[in-house]
Amino acid sequence: MKSRLIFSTLAFCAIAFATVSEPRAEPLEHFNSILAEIDKQSDFGTKDFAATNSVVVYRPDKAPETIKAQVFRRDYKSQFVIVVLDPSYKRGQGYLQADENVWFYDPESGQFSHTNLKDNFQDSDTKNGDFNKSTYAVDYDVTAETEERLGKYDCWVLELAAKNDAVAYPFMKIWVTKDSHLMLKAEDYSLTKRLMRTVLYPSYTKVAEHLLPTRVIFIDNLTQGNRTEVTRSDLSLSSLPDSLFTKSYLQRVNR
């Protein structure tokens, strides 16, 4: 479960050396099926999932801030819970997705407020939905494809257009390895197709039959110098109690 499949680091400068080839006349339906494969890797079905996330937020005008959080998921019910452990002044803050709602809990006030998957997590460059399973096949259609070499990997470069307004970004471009269909890079675009965010996936690990990213780098393309790095550890597929996916759990977890 802990055996690692580590990709060579995708340094920011390496992206500039990718070589692009001419578009291929492949049926786009084939590439839609690749989206389903990506989703399958992150969907644990009837198994529960837990991990510890270290979220390091970099801002050019201040020291980096590290946010440590536990993440619990029950994918077949579309439920997740996030509990902030550090820093101390944020300890006990939490997020709950249940019954198609996403709630934020503030232990200082003891109140819940409604949020959503498109909101930023703890003022970082990540979205709440980035900690959930992916749903690319449900939310996007592939509208174009090319081939590109990213570092030492031959990739499909797929352009995506949203099928609904539930997603954070209406347009995306993703780099997927040809052999194993792992995502190495993503670019997120606004409705006017302005580049908003770049996401890099430099390392993966195997959990049961799933390959999951263990380090993800989120780069803010609107504010120079802003980026967030997420590292996942303590990955587990052990069963979790039903009571964990409730508001009452967040209210009592850090008492």
Protein Blocks (a to p, Z undefined) as FASTA:
>chain_A
ZZccddddddfklmmmpccddddfbdfklmmmmmmmmmmmmpghjaccddddddddddfk
bccddddddddddfknopacdddfbdfklgoiacddeehiacdddfknopacdddfkbce
hhiabdfklmmccdkkmmpccfbdcdddehjaccdddddddfbfkbfbfbdcddddfklo
pafbdcdddfkopafbdcddfbccdehjbccdfbdcdddfkbghiacddddehiafbdcd
fklmcfklmmmmmZZ
